[in-house]
């Protein structure tokens, strides 16, 4: 029963990430209601995982990668929605999966920059980061089922 609840929370998490990614592409903003829903989902996921025998404290530690995003937000380099998204992603995924998501996100961003460079576009263009972050989280969720 708890395993099925874990699968359902993962499916809802992925759906919320897709909503954030599409909204960021279309409107250049991430809906606060999606962040709040992911925050509640993160709490439920932590309880379910703890009941299945996982260590509960790895989930709050997953929010640590949001610290550099917060610092760069204060410098005006990232949007506040991106910082909130990274924070709730970390709370949901936990530390190890969040690090995997960030590694994939970095690789995807490098690919995106190379695509900009090859197309002779300006790198100073504003990039919607939520779809790339969401893709990284999707890969991390899939890795959680594989390993």
N, CA, C and O atoms as CSV, one atom per row, in Angstrom:
chain,resi,resn,atom,element,x,y,z
A,1,UNK,N,N,0.820,-1.200,0.000
A,1,UNK,CA,C,0.000,0.000,0.000
A,1,UNK,C,C,0.861,1.259,0.000
A,1,UNK,O,O,0.620,2.192,-0.767
A,2,UNK,N,N,1.884,1.272,0.885
A,2,UNK,CA,C,2.750,2.451,0.942
A,2,UNK,C,C,3.565,2.616,-0.335
A,2,UNK,O,O,3.836,3.739,-0.761
A,3,UNK,N,N,3.961,1.486,-0.953
A,3,UNK,CA,C,4.717,1.560,-2.194
A,3,UNK,C,C,3.880,2.219,-3.294
A,3,UNK,O,O,4.391,3.035,-4.061
A,4,UNK,N,N,2.607,1.868,-3.366
A,4,UNK,CA,C,1.719,2.485,-4.348
A,4,UNK,C,C,1.545,3.976,-4.074
A,4,UNK,O,O,1.466,4.780,-5.002
A,5,UNK,N,N,1.487,4.339,-2.791
A,5,UNK,CA,C,1.386,5.765,-2.444
A,5,UNK,C,C,2.639,6.499,-2.896
A,5,UNK,O,O,2.554,7.647,-3.333
A,6,UNK,N,N,3.800,5.861,-2.800
A,6,UNK,CA,C,5.040,6.463,-3.281
A,6,UNK,C,C,5.025,6.685,-4.778
A,6,UNK,O,O,5.498,7.712,-5.264
A,7,UNK,N,N,4.478,5.718,-5.515
A,7,UNK,CA,C,4.373,5.862,-6.967
A,7,UNK,C,C,3.415,6.995,-7.323
A,7,UNK,O,O,3.682,7.778,-8.235
A,8,UNK,N,N,2.309,7.078,-6.606
A,8,UNK,CA,C,1.338,8.148,-6.872
A,8,UNK,C,C,1.915,9.524,-6.559
A,8,UNK,O,O,1.669,10.479,-7.295
A,9,UNK,N,N,2.686,9.636,-5.466
A,9,UNK,CA,C,3.294,10.935,-5.152
A,9,UNK,C,C,4.328,11.301,-6.208
A,9,UNK,O,O,4.450,12.470,-6.575
A,10,UNK,N,N,5.077,10.310,-6.702
A,10,UNK,CA,C,6.038,10.596,-7.772
A,10,UNK,C,C,5.331,11.076,-9.032
A,10,UNK,O,O,5.796,12.010,-9.686
A,11,UNK,N,N,4.216,10.449,-9.378
A,11,UNK,CA,C,3.467,10.861,-10.571
A,11,UNK,C,C,2.923,12.278,-10.413
A,11,UNK,O,O,2.972,13.072,-11.352
A,12,UNK,N,N,2.411,12.593,-9.239
A,12,UNK,CA,C,1.902,13.946,-8.995
A,12,UNK,C,C,3.042,14.968,-9.014
A,12,UNK,O,O,2.878,16.077,-9.524
A,13,UNK,N,N,4.198,14.591,-8.456
A,13,UNK,CA,C,5.368,15.469,-8.457
A,13,UNK,C,C,5.802,15.788,-9.886
A,13,UNK,O,O,6.107,16.936,-10.207
A,14,UNK,N,N,5.826,14.772,-10.734
A,14,UNK,CA,C,6.222,14.969,-12.131
A,14,UNK,C,C,5.205,15.849,-12.858
A,14,UNK,O,O,5.578,16.693,-13.673
A,15,UNK,N,N,3.921,15.650,-12.560
A,15,UNK,CA,C,2.891,16.489,-13.182
A,15,UNK,C,C,3.042,17.948,-12.750
A,15,UNK,O,O,2.904,18.854,-13.572
A,16,UNK,N,N,3.321,18.176,-11.480
A,16,UNK,CA,C,3.530,19.547,-10.995
A,16,UNK,C,C,4.781,20.172,-11.614
A,16,UNK,O,O,4.791,21.363,-11.924
A,17,UNK,N,N,5.825,19.379,-11.792
A,17,UNK,CA,C,7.030,19.883,-12.456
A,17,UNK,C,C,6.733,20.276,-13.901
A,17,UNK,O,O,7.224,21.293,-14.390
A,18,UNK,N,N,5.932,19.465,-14.571
A,18,UNK,CA,C,5.568,19.787,-15.954
A,18,UNK,C,C,4.779,21.088,-16.000
A,18,UNK,O,O,4.988,21.908,-16.893
A,19,UNK,N,N,3.880,21.282,-15.053
A,19,UNK,CA,C,3.109,22.527,-14.972
A,19,UNK,C,C,4.045,23.716,-14.792
A,19,UNK,O,O,3.882,24.746,-15.446
A,20,UNK,N,N,5.025,23.569,-13.905
A,20,UNK,CA,C,5.981,24.664,-13.668
A,20,UNK,C,C,6.800,24.950,-14.924
A,20,UNK,O,O,7.027,26.110,-15.268
A,21,UNK,N,N,7.243,23.896,-15.609
A,21,UNK,CA,C,8.044,24.081,-16.811
A,21,UNK,C,C,7.289,24.770,-17.928
A,21,UNK,O,O,7.815,25.679,-18.571
A,22,UNK,N,N,6.059,24.343,-18.163
A,22,UNK,CA,C,5.244,24.952,-19.222
A,22,UNK,C,C,4.906,26.401,-18.871
A,22,UNK,O,O,4.944,27.283,-19.729
A,23,UNK,N,N,4.578,26.633,-17.606
A,23,UNK,CA,C,4.256,27.995,-17.177
A,23,UNK,C,C,5.463,28.918,-17.323
A,23,UNK,O,O,5.320,30.079,-17.709
A,24,UNK,N,N,6.643,28.401,-17.016
A,24,UNK,CA,C,7.849,29.218,-17.151
A,24,UNK,C,C,8.140,29.534,-18.612
A,24,UNK,O,O,8.586,30.635,-18.936
A,25,UNK,N,N,7.893,28.589,-19.477
A,25,UNK,CA,C,8.103,28.841,-20.908
A,25,UNK,C,C,7.109,29.857,-21.463
A,25,UNK,O,O,7.478,30.735,-22.244
A,26,UNK,N,N,5.838,29.732,-21.050
A,26,UNK,CA,C,4.803,30.593,-21.601
A,26,UNK,C,C,4.745,31.971,-20.946
A,26,UNK,O,O,4.688,32.987,-21.638
A,27,UNK,N,N,4.761,32.006,-19.618
A,27,UNK,CA,C,4.533,33.260,-18.892
A,27,UNK,C,C,5.781,33.824,-18.217
A,27,UNK,O,O,5.757,34.940,-17.699
A,28,UNK,N,N,6.868,33.057,-18.223
A,28,UNK,CA,C,8.113,33.455,-17.549
A,28,UNK,C,C,7.922,33.569,-16.037
A,28,UNK,O,O,8.584,34.377,-15.386
A,29,UNK,N,N,7.025,32.766,-15.483
A,29,UNK,CA,C,6.847,32.721,-14.033
A,29,UNK,C,C,6.409,31.320,-13.634
A,29,UNK,O,O,5.818,30.581,-14.422
A,30,UNK,N,N,6.716,30.978,-12.391
A,30,UNK,CA,C,6.352,29.677,-11.838
A,30,UNK,C,C,5.238,29.918,-10.829
A,30,UNK,O,O,5.405,30.717,-9.908
A,31,UNK,N,N,4.101,29.238,-10.986
A,31,UNK,CA,C,2.963,29.504,-10.102
A,31,UNK,C,C,3.260,29.137,-8.641
A,31,UNK,O,O,3.782,28.059,-8.354
A,32,UNK,N,N,2.923,30.040,-7.736
A,32,UNK,CA,C,3.136,29.782,-6.309
A,32,UNK,C,C,2.290,28.625,-5.810
A,32,UNK,O,O,2.698,27.917,-4.889
A,33,UNK,N,N,1.124,28.421,-6.398
A,33,UNK,CA,C,0.267,27.318,-5.964
A,33,UNK,C,C,0.941,25.976,-6.265
A,33,UNK,O,O,0.795,25.024,-5.499
A,34,UNK,N,N,1.669,25.899,-7.363
A,34,UNK,CA,C,2.394,24.671,-7.689
A,34,UNK,C,C,3.502,24.429,-6.664
A,34,UNK,O,O,3.732,23.293,-6.248
A,35,UNK,N,N,4.182,25.493,-6.261
A,35,UNK,CA,C,5.238,25.365,-5.245
A,35,UNK,C,C,4.641,24.906,-3.924
A,35,UNK,O,O,5.208,24.040,-3.258
A,36,UNK,N,N,3.501,25.475,-3.534
A,36,UNK,CA,C,2.850,25.071,-2.282
A,36,UNK,C,C,2.375,23.623,-2.342
A,36,UNK,O,O,2.502,22.888,-1.362
A,37,UNK,N,N,1.833,23.212,-3.477
A,37,UNK,CA,C,1.419,21.818,-3.627
A,37,UNK,C,C,2.619,20.874,-3.533
A,37,UNK,O,O,2.527,19.808,-2.926
A,38,UNK,N,N,3.736,21.267,-4.134
A,38,UNK,CA,C,4.942,20.435,-4.056
A,38,UNK,C,C,5.502,20.404,-2.639
A,38,UNK,O,O,6.078,19.399,-2.223
A,39,UNK,N,N,5.339,21.488,-1.903
A,39,UNK,CA,C,5.789,21.524,-0.513
A,39,UNK,C,C,4.996,20.518,0.325
A,39,UNK,O,O,5.575,19.758,1.101
A,40,UNK,N,N,3.673,20.518,0.165
A,40,UNK,CA,C,2.851,19.533,0.871
A,40,UNK,C,C,3.139,18.111,0.425
A,40,UNK,O,O,3.162,17.187,1.239
A,41,UNK,N,N,3.358,17.939,-0.872
A,41,UNK,CA,C,3.691,16.627,-1.414
A,41,UNK,C,C,5.035,16.137,-0.875
A,41,UNK,O,O,5.219,14.945,-0.630
A,42,UNK,N,N,5.962,17.065,-0.694
A,42,UNK,CA,C,7.265,16.707,-0.126
A,42,UNK,C,C,7.122,16.185,1.300
A,42,UNK,O,O,7.782,15.219,1.681
A,43,UNK,N,N,6.264,16.821,2.080
A,43,UNK,CA,C,6.031,16.358,3.448
A,43,UNK,C,C,5.418,14.955,3.445
A,43,UNK,O,O,5.828,14.093,4.221
A,44,UNK,N,N,4.442,14.733,2.575
A,44,UNK,CA,C,3.826,13.409,2.479
A,44,UNK,C,C,4.830,12.364,2.011
A,44,UNK,O,O,4.850,11.244,2.522
A,45,UNK,N,N,5.661,12.729,1.042
A,45,UNK,CA,C,6.671,11.806,0.524
A,45,UNK,C,C,7.689,11.448,1.597
A,45,UNK,O,O,8.128,10.301,1.676
A,46,UNK,N,N,8.070,12.421,2.427
A,46,UNK,CA,C,9.019,12.162,3.494
A,46,UNK,C,C,8.423,11.177,4.509
A,46,UNK,O,O,9.116,10.272,4.973
A,47,UNK,N,N,7.160,11.349,4.847
A,47,UNK,CA,C,6.505,10.443,5.799
A,47,UNK,C,C,6.402,9.038,5.210
A,47,UNK,O,O,6.687,8.057,5.897
A,48,UNK,N,N,5.999,8.937,3.952
A,48,UNK,CA,C,5.878,7.626,3.304
A,48,UNK,C,C,7.235,6.940,3.242
A,48,UNK,O,O,7.345,5.749,3.533
A,49,UNK,N,N,8.266,7.684,2.866
A,49,UNK,CA,C,9.608,7.104,2.775
A,49,UNK,C,C,10.125,6.669,4.139
A,49,UNK,O,O,10.777,5.632,4.252
A,50,UNK,N,N,9.838,7.456,5.179
A,50,UNK,CA,C,10.248,7.079,6.534
A,50,UNK,C,C,9.534,5.800,6.976
A,50,UNK,O,O,10.129,4.954,7.644
A,51,UNK,N,N,8.263,5.662,6.602
A,51,UNK,CA,C,7.525,4.436,6.936
A,51,UNK,C,C,8.081,3.224,6.194
A,51,UNK,O,O,7.982,2.098,6.681
A,52,UNK,N,N,8.661,3.448,5.025
A,52,UNK,CA,C,9.267,2.359,4.256
A,52,UNK,C,C,10.693,2.049,4.703
A,52,UNK,O,O,11.325,1.140,4.166
A,53,UNK,N,N,11.205,2.798,5.681
A,53,UNK,CA,C,12.527,2.501,6.230
A,53,UNK,C,C,13.634,3.429,5.781
A,53,UNK,O,O,14.788,3.217,6.152
A,54,UNK,N,N,13.332,4.436,5.010
A,54,UNK,CA,C,14.364,5.392,4.598
A,54,UNK,C,C,14.643,6.385,5.724
A,54,UNK,O,O,13.799,6.619,6.590
A,55,UNK,N,N,15.818,6.951,5.696
A,55,UNK,CA,C,16.171,7.960,6.692
A,55,UNK,C,C,15.439,9.254,6.367
A,55,UNK,O,O,15.496,9.726,5.232
A,56,UNK,N,N,14.762,9.826,7.337
A,56,UNK,CA,C,13.929,11.004,7.081
A,56,UNK,C,C,14.762,12.259,6.850
A,56,UNK,O,O,14.334,13.142,6.107
A,57,UNK,N,N,15.940,12.364,7.466
A,57,UNK,CA,C,16.690,13.616,7.421
A,57,UNK,C,C,17.386,13.879,6.090
A,57,UNK,O,O,17.896,14.980,5.882
A,58,UNK,N,N,17.422,12.905,5.184
A,58,UNK,CA,C,18.031,13.161,3.876
A,58,UNK,C,C,17.169,14.104,3.037
A,58,UNK,O,O,17.664,14.750,2.114
A,59,UNK,N,N,15.867,14.179,3.368
A,59,UNK,CA,C,14.974,15.043,2.595
A,59,UNK,C,C,15.183,16.529,2.905
A,59,UNK,O,O,15.289,17.321,1.969
A,60,UNK,N,N,15.248,16.943,4.176
A,60,UNK,CA,C,15.583,18.356,4.420
A,60,UNK,C,C,16.990,18.726,3.923
A,60,UNK,O,O,17.221,19.856,3.493
A,61,UNK,N,N,17.927,17.768,3.983
A,61,UNK,CA,C,19.276,18.051,3.470
A,61,UNK,C,C,19.266,18.262,1.955
A,61,UNK,O,O,20.163,18.909,1.414
A,62,UNK,N,N,18.265,17.722,1.274
A,62,UNK,CA,C,18.163,17.900,-0.168
A,62,UNK,C,C,17.926,19.338,-0.579
A,62,UNK,O,O,18.134,19.700,-1.737
A,63,UNK,N,N,17.488,20.164,0.369
A,63,UNK,CA,C,17.247,21.575,0.053
A,63,UNK,C,C,18.538,22.392,0.038
A,63,UNK,O,O,18.514,23.559,-0.353
A,64,UNK,N,N,19.655,21.814,0.451
A,64,UNK,CA,C,20.925,22.559,0.483
A,64,UNK,C,C,21.364,23.096,-0.882
A,64,UNK,O,O,21.917,24.195,-0.931
A,65,UNK,N,N,21.148,22.377,-1.996
A,65,UNK,CA,C,21.529,22.957,-3.290
A,65,UNK,C,C,20.777,24.246,-3.639
A,65,UNK,O,O,21.163,24.939,-4.581
A,66,UNK,N,N,19.727,24.578,-2.912
A,66,UNK,CA,C,19.009,25.827,-3.171
A,66,UNK,C,C,19.788,27.032,-2.661
A,66,UNK,O,O,19.511,28.157,-3.078
A,67,UNK,N,N,20.757,26.827,-1.768
A,67,UNK,CA,C,21.511,27.950,-1.194
A,67,UNK,C,C,22.272,28.734,-2.266
A,67,UNK,O,O,22.172,29.960,-2.284
A,68,UNK,N,N,23.036,28.079,-3.171
A,68,UNK,CA,C,23.701,28.869,-4.222
A,68,UNK,C,C,22.712,29.584,-5.134
A,68,UNK,O,O,22.988,30.688,-5.602
A,69,UNK,N,N,21.567,28.966,-5.391
A,69,UNK,CA,C,20.547,29.619,-6.206
A,69,UNK,C,C,20.021,30.863,-5.501
A,69,UNK,O,O,19.777,31.887,-6.140
A,70,UNK,N,N,19.846,30.774,-4.183
A,70,UNK,CA,C,19.379,31.936,-3.424
A,70,UNK,C,C,20.401,33.065,-3.485
A,70,UNK,O,O,20.038,34.230,-3.645
A,71,UNK,N,N,21.670,32.718,-3.358
A,71,UNK,CA,C,22.729,33.736,-3.408
A,71,UNK,C,C,22.753,34.410,-4.778
A,71,UNK,O,O,22.881,35.631,-4.871
A,72,UNK,N,N,22.630,33.613,-5.842
A,72,UNK,CA,C,22.640,34.216,-7.178
A,72,UNK,C,C,21.350,34.997,-7.444
A,72,UNK,O,O,21.350,35.928,-8.249
A,73,UNK,N,N,20.257,34.630,-6.780
A,73,UNK,CA,C,19.018,35.406,-6.902
A,73,UNK,C,C,19.201,36.796,-6.310
A,73,UNK,O,O,18.692,37.778,-6.851
A,74,UNK,N,N,19.937,36.882,-5.183
A,74,UNK,CA,C,20.173,38.192,-4.578
A,74,UNK,C,C,21.018,39.077,-5.488
A,74,UNK,O,O,20.978,40.302,-5.374
A,75,UNK,N,N,21.774,38.471,-6.383
A,75,UNK,CA,C,22.583,39.228,-7.345
A,75,UNK,C,C,21.813,39.505,-8.640
A,75,UNK,O,O,22.324,40.177,-9.536
A,76,UNK,N,N,20.582,38.987,-8.736
A,76,UNK,CA,C,19.763,39.222,-9.913
A,76,UNK,C,C,20.052,38.287,-11.073
A,76,UNK,O,O,19.666,38.578,-12.205
A,77,UNK,N,N,20.728,37.161,-10.815
A,77,UNK,CA,C,21.088,36.253,-11.896
A,77,UNK,C,C,20.046,35.163,-12.138
A,77,UNK,O,O,19.967,34.625,-13.242
A,78,UNK,N,N,19.255,34.835,-11.136
A,78,UNK,CA,C,18.188,33.847,-11.256
A,78,UNK,C,C,16.896,34.467,-10.767
A,78,UNK,O,O,16.900,35.438,-10.010
A,79,UNK,N,N,15.787,33.890,-11.212
A,79,UNK,CA,C,14.495,34.350,-10.738
A,79,UNK,C,C,14.134,33.704,-9.409
A,79,UNK,O,O,14.656,32.645,-9.061
A,80,UNK,N,N,13.251,34.339,-8.679
A,80,UNK,CA,C,12.818,33.807,-7.390
A,80,UNK,C,C,12.060,32.497,-7.529
A,80,UNK,O,O,12.142,31.639,-6.649
A,81,UNK,N,N,11.325,32.330,-8.621
A,81,UNK,CA,C,10.605,31.086,-8.850
A,81,UNK,C,C,11.548,29.903,-9.015
A,81,UNK,O,O,11.255,28.797,-8.559
A,82,UNK,N,N,12.686,30.140,-9.672
A,82,UNK,CA,C,13.679,29.076,-9.834
A,82,UNK,C,C,14.238,28.645,-8.474
A,82,UNK,O,O,14.453,27.456,-8.236
A,83,UNK,N,N,14.469,29.604,-7.599
A,83,UNK,CA,C,14.989,29.294,-6.267
A,83,UNK,C,C,13.964,28.466,-5.487
A,83,UNK,O,O,14.315,27.469,-4.855
A,84,UNK,N,N,12.701,28.884,-5.535
A,84,UNK,CA,C,11.656,28.137,-4.836
A,84,UNK,C,C,11.505,26.733,-5.413
A,84,UNK,O,O,11.291,25.775,-4.670
A,85,UNK,N,N,11.616,26.607,-6.730
A,85,UNK,CA,C,11.493,25.306,-7.363
A,85,UNK,C,C,12.633,24.382,-6.944
A,85,UNK,O,O,12.399,23.212,-6.640
A,86,UNK,N,N,13.853,24.888,-6.925
A,86,UNK,CA,C,14.987,24.071,-6.495
A,86,UNK,C,C,14.816,23.650,-5.037
A,86,UNK,O,O,15.145,22.520,-4.677
A,87,UNK,N,N,14.309,24.544,-4.204
A,87,UNK,CA,C,14.096,24.237,-2.786
A,87,UNK,C,C,13.111,23.080,-2.610
A,87,UNK,O,O,13.405,22.121,-1.897
A,88,UNK,N,N,11.943,23.165,-3.257
A,88,UNK,CA,C,10.950,22.099,-3.072
A,88,UNK,C,C,11.371,20.815,-3.779
A,88,UNK,O,O,11.018,19.724,-3.330
A,89,UNK,N,N,12.119,20.925,-4.878
A,89,UNK,CA,C,12.655,19.722,-5.510
A,89,UNK,C,C,13.585,18.991,-4.548
A,89,UNK,O,O,13.534,17.766,-4.429
A,90,UNK,N,N,14.434,19.752,-3.865
A,90,UNK,CA,C,15.352,19.140,-2.908
A,90,UNK,C,C,14.637,18.497,-1.740
A,90,UNK,O,O,15.026,17.421,-1.287
A,91,UNK,N,N,13.591,19.149,-1.248
A,91,UNK,CA,C,12.816,18.559,-0.150
A,91,UNK,C,C,12.139,17.266,-0.587
A,91,UNK,O,O,12.004,16.335,0.208
A,92,UNK,N,N,11.719,17.205,-1.828
A,92,UNK,CA,C,11.041,16.004,-2.313
A,92,UNK,C,C,12.036,14.885,-2.623
A,92,UNK,O,O,11.817,13.736,-2.239
A,93,UNK,N,N,13.117,15.213,-3.310
A,93,UNK,CA,C,14.036,14.188,-3.799
A,93,UNK,C,C,15.004,13.676,-2.739
A,93,UNK,O,O,15.426,12.521,-2.796
A,94,UNK,N,N,15.355,14.508,-1.788
A,94,UNK,CA,C,16.402,14.107,-0.851
A,94,UNK,C,C,17.764,14.468,-1.413
A,94,UNK,O,O,17.891,14.849,-2.577
A,95,UNK,N,N,18.775,14.343,-0.575
A,95,UNK,CA,C,20.101,14.840,-0.947
A,95,UNK,C,C,20.711,14.109,-2.140
A,95,UNK,O,O,21.166,14.759,-3.081
A,96,UNK,N,N,20.731,12.791,-2.127
A,96,UNK,CA,C,21.429,12.066,-3.195
A,96,UNK,C,C,20.737,12.242,-4.547
A,96,UNK,O,O,21.402,12.482,-5.555
A,97,UNK,N,N,19.415,12.126,-4.576
A,97,UNK,CA,C,18.721,12.303,-5.852
A,97,UNK,C,C,18.744,13.754,-6.316
A,97,UNK,O,O,18.737,14.025,-7.517
A,98,UNK,N,N,18.773,14.691,-5.364
A,98,UNK,CA,C,18.856,16.099,-5.747
A,98,UNK,C,C,20.212,16.406,-6.378
A,98,UNK,O,O,20.290,17.176,-7.336
A,99,UNK,N,N,21.270,15.814,-5.849
A,99,UNK,CA,C,22.595,16.004,-6.460
A,99,UNK,C,C,22.632,15.413,-7.868
A,99,UNK,O,O,23.249,15.983,-8.769
A,100,UNK,N,N,21.972,14.274,-8.055
A,100,UNK,CA,C,21.893,13.686,-9.397
A,100,UNK,C,C,21.084,14.591,-10.327
A,100,UNK,O,O,21.449,14.771,-11.489
A,101,UNK,N,N,19.995,15.157,-9.823
A,101,UNK,CA,C,19.179,16.070,-10.634
A,101,UNK,C,C,19.985,17.310,-11.012
A,101,UNK,O,O,19.905,17.779,-12.147
A,102,UNK,N,N,20.756,17.840,-10.072
A,102,UNK,CA,C,21.563,19.026,-10.366
A,102,UNK,C,C,22.660,18.709,-11.381
A,102,UNK,O,O,22.965,19.533,-12.243
A,103,UNK,N,N,23.250,17.520,-11.284
A,103,UNK,CA,C,24.281,17.133,-12.254
A,103,UNK,C,C,23.682,17.043,-13.655
A,103,UNK,O,O,24.285,17.517,-14.618
A,104,UNK,N,N,22.517,16.448,-13.773
A,104,UNK,CA,C,21.870,16.369,-15.077
A,104,UNK,C,C,21.462,17.749,-15.569
A,104,UNK,O,O,21.542,18.033,-16.764
A,105,UNK,N,N,21.028,18.602,-14.661
A,105,UNK,CA,C,20.642,19.958,-15.034
A,105,UNK,C,C,21.838,20.736,-15.574
A,105,UNK,O,O,21.707,21.486,-16.542
A,106,UNK,N,N,22.994,20.562,-14.957
A,106,UNK,CA,C,24.205,21.241,-15.436
A,106,UNK,C,C,24.552,20.760,-16.849
A,106,UNK,O,O,24.884,21.564,-17.720
A,107,UNK,N,N,24.474,19.455,-17.066
A,107,UNK,CA,C,24.764,18.917,-18.400
A,107,UNK,C,C,23.769,19.466,-19.422
A,107,UNK,O,O,24.160,19.831,-20.531
A,108,UNK,N,N,22.492,19.525,-19.058
A,108,UNK,CA,C,21.477,20.050,-19.970
A,108,UNK,C,C,21.697,21.536,-20.245
A,108,UNK,O,O,21.486,21.990,-21.370
A,109,UNK,N,N,22.118,22.297,-19.236
A,109,UNK,CA,C,22.379,23.734,-19.443
A,109,UNK,C,C,23.588,23.950,-20.340
A,109,UNK,O,O,23.588,24.864,-21.165
A,110,UNK,N,N,24.610,23.128,-20.193
A,110,UNK,CA,C,25.773,23.232,-21.079
A,110,UNK,C,C,25.346,22.930,-22.516
A,110,UNK,O,O,25.767,23.615,-23.448
A,111,UNK,N,N,24.514,21.909,-22.691
A,111,UNK,CA,C,23.993,21.606,-24.020
A,111,UNK,C,C,23.180,22.753,-24.586
A,111,UNK,O,O,23.270,23.055,-25.776
A,112,UNK,N,N,22.386,23.395,-23.739
A,112,UNK,CA,C,21.583,24.540,-24.169
A,112,UNK,C,C,22.473,25.716,-24.566
A,112,UNK,O,O,22.197,26.395,-25.554
A,113,UNK,N,N,23.530,25.958,-23.808
A,113,UNK,CA,C,24.462,27.033,-24.157
A,113,UNK,C,C,25.189,26.744,-25.460
A,113,UNK,O,O,25.415,27.654,-26.257
A,114,UNK,N,N,25.562,25.474,-25.688
A,114,UNK,CA,C,26.194,25.105,-26.951
A,114,UNK,C,C,25.223,25.294,-28.116
A,114,UNK,O,O,25.622,25.705,-29.206
A,115,UNK,N,N,23.952,24.991,-27.878
A,115,UNK,CA,C,22.944,25.191,-28.911
A,115,UNK,C,C,22.796,26.682,-29.229
A,115,UNK,O,O,22.669,27.062,-30.393
A,116,UNK,N,N,22.812,27.524,-28.190
A,116,UNK,CA,C,22.782,28.973,-28.411
A,116,UNK,C,C,24.000,29.424,-29.207
A,116,UNK,O,O,23.889,30.224,-30.136
A,117,UNK,N,N,25.150,28.904,-28.833
A,117,UNK,CA,C,26.392,29.290,-29.495
A,117,UNK,C,C,26.381,28.852,-30.956
A,117,UNK,O,O,26.798,29.610,-31.832
A,118,UNK,N,N,25.909,27.641,-31.226
A,118,UNK,CA,C,25.876,27.137,-32.603
A,118,UNK,C,C,24.874,27.917,-33.447
A,118,UNK,O,O,25.077,28.074,-34.651
A,119,UNK,N,N,23.811,28.402,-32.846
A,119,UNK,CA,C,22.803,29.166,-33.572
A,119,UNK,C,C,23.121,30.644,-33.626
A,119,UNK,O,O,22.317,31.438,-34.115
A,120,UNK,N,N,24.285,31.020,-33.126
A,120,UNK,CA,C,24.734,32.417,-33.111
A,120,UNK,C,C,23.761,33.324,-32.341
A,120,UNK,O,O,23.609,34.504,-32.655
A,121,UNK,N,N,23.113,32.745,-31.333
A,121,UNK,CA,C,22.239,33.554,-30.488
A,121,UNK,C,C,23.060,34.125,-29.353
A,121,UNK,O,O,24.125,33.610,-29.013
A,122,UNK,N,N,22.565,35.164,-28.790
A,122,UNK,CA,C,23.243,35.779,-27.660
A,122,UNK,C,C,23.045,34.925,-26.415
A,122,UNK,O,O,21.937,34.473,-26.129
A,123,UNK,N,N,24.121,34.713,-25.685
A,123,UNK,CA,C,24.043,33.962,-24.447
A,123,UNK,C,C,23.343,34.796,-23.376
A,123,UNK,O,O,22.909,34.256,-22.358
A,124,UNK,N,N,23.233,36.076,-23.591
A,124,UNK,CA,C,22.574,36.949,-22.626
A,124,UNK,C,C,21.050,36.844,-22.710
A,124,UNK,O,O,20.339,37.523,-21.969
A,125,UNK,N,N,20.553,36.003,-23.602
A,125,UNK,CA,C,19.112,35.790,-23.688
A,125,UNK,C,C,18.623,35.188,-22.373
A,125,UNK,O,O,19.338,34.427,-21.721
A,126,UNK,N,N,17.405,35.538,-21.997
A,126,UNK,CA,C,16.818,34.963,-20.784
A,126,UNK,C,C,16.397,33.535,-21.074
A,126,UNK,O,O,15.694,33.264,-22.048
A,127,UNK,N,N,16.828,32.645,-20.232
A,127,UNK,CA,C,16.541,31.230,-20.412
A,127,UNK,C,C,15.536,30.806,-19.349
A,127,UNK,O,O,15.712,31.108,-18.168
A,128,UNK,N,N,14.491,30.114,-19.761
A,128,UNK,CA,C,13.544,29.545,-18.809
A,128,UNK,C,C,14.205,28.325,-18.172
A,128,UNK,O,O,14.435,27.317,-18.840
A,129,UNK,N,N,14.506,28.418,-16.896
A,129,UNK,CA,C,15.261,27.364,-16.220
A,129,UNK,C,C,14.368,26.250,-15.681
A,129,UNK,O,O,14.848,25.136,-15.477
A,130,UNK,N,N,13.100,26.514,-15.447
A,130,UNK,CA,C,12.213,25.506,-14.866
A,130,UNK,C,C,12.100,24.236,-15.721
A,130,UNK,O,O,12.090,23.143,-15.155
A,131,UNK,N,N,12.013,24.328,-17.063
A,131,UNK,CA,C,11.957,23.076,-17.833
A,131,UNK,C,C,13.221,22.235,-17.681
A,131,UNK,O,O,13.143,21.008,-17.632
A,132,UNK,N,N,14.375,22.875,-17.607
A,132,UNK,CA,C,15.625,22.139,-17.460
A,132,UNK,C,C,15.707,21.518,-16.062
A,132,UNK,O,O,16.115,20.366,-15.915
A,133,UNK,N,N,15.317,22.288,-15.032
A,133,UNK,CA,C,15.290,21.749,-13.672
A,133,UNK,C,C,14.300,20.599,-13.570
A,133,UNK,O,O,14.580,19.594,-12.917
A,134,UNK,N,N,13.155,20.737,-14.205
A,134,UNK,CA,C,12.143,19.689,-14.167
A,134,UNK,C,C,12.630,18.420,-14.844
A,134,UNK,O,O,12.368,17.317,-14.365
A,135,UNK,N,N,13.332,18.572,-15.945
A,135,UNK,CA,C,13.887,17.415,-16.631
A,135,UNK,C,C,14.917,16.711,-15.756
A,135,UNK,O,O,14.960,15.481,-15.710
A,136,UNK,N,N,15.748,17.489,-15.062
A,136,UNK,CA,C,16.717,16.902,-14.147
A,136,UNK,C,C,16.035,16.138,-13.018
A,136,UNK,O,O,16.494,15.063,-12.632
A,137,UNK,N,N,14.947,16.684,-12.487
A,137,UNK,CA,C,14.210,16.007,-11.418
A,137,UNK,C,C,13.537,14.742,-11.940
A,137,UNK,O,O,13.475,13.736,-11.234
A,138,UNK,N,N,13.036,14.787,-13.169
A,138,UNK,CA,C,12.425,13.607,-13.772
A,138,UNK,C,C,13.451,12.478,-13.900
A,138,UNK,O,O,13.150,11.324,-13.596
A,139,UNK,N,N,14.646,12.810,-14.345
A,139,UNK,CA,C,15.715,11.812,-14.448
A,139,UNK,C,C,16.055,11.267,-13.064
A,139,UNK,O,O,16.287,10.068,-12.915
A,140,UNK,N,N,16.087,12.125,-12.057
A,140,UNK,CA,C,16.407,11.685,-10.699
A,140,UNK,C,C,15.336,10.744,-10.153
A,140,UNK,O,O,15.659,9.753,-9.498
A,141,UNK,N,N,14.069,11.047,-10.416
A,141,UNK,CA,C,12.992,10.148,-9.968
A,141,UNK,C,C,13.139,8.789,-10.648
A,141,UNK,O,O,12.982,7.750,-10.007
A,142,UNK,N,N,13.442,8.799,-11.950
A,142,UNK,CA,C,13.645,7.534,-12.674
A,142,UNK,C,C,14.842,6.770,-12.109
A,142,UNK,O,O,14.790,5.549,-11.962
A,143,UNK,N,N,15.919,7.488,-11.792
A,143,UNK,CA,C,17.083,6.839,-11.182
A,143,UNK,C,C,16.749,6.226,-9.826
A,143,UNK,O,O,17.312,5.200,-9.444
A,144,UNK,N,N,15.832,6.861,-9.102
A,144,UNK,CA,C,15.408,6.315,-7.813
A,144,UNK,C,C,14.738,4.953,-7.961
A,144,UNK,O,O,14.831,4.127,-7.054
A,145,UNK,N,N,14.079,4.704,-9.062
A,145,UNK,CA,C,13.455,3.400,-9.293
A,145,UNK,C,C,14.462,2.378,-9.819
A,145,UNK,O,O,14.312,1.177,-9.594
A,146,UNK,N,N,15.472,2.854,-10.509
A,146,UNK,CA,C,16.472,1.935,-11.082
A,146,UNK,C,C,17.439,1.456,-10.006
A,146,UNK,O,O,17.778,0.274,-9.942
A,147,UNK,N,N,17.879,2.393,-9.160
A,147,UNK,CA,C,18.861,2.027,-8.131
A,147,UNK,C,C,18.170,1.901,-6.845
A,147,UNK,O,O,18.802,1.599,-5.832
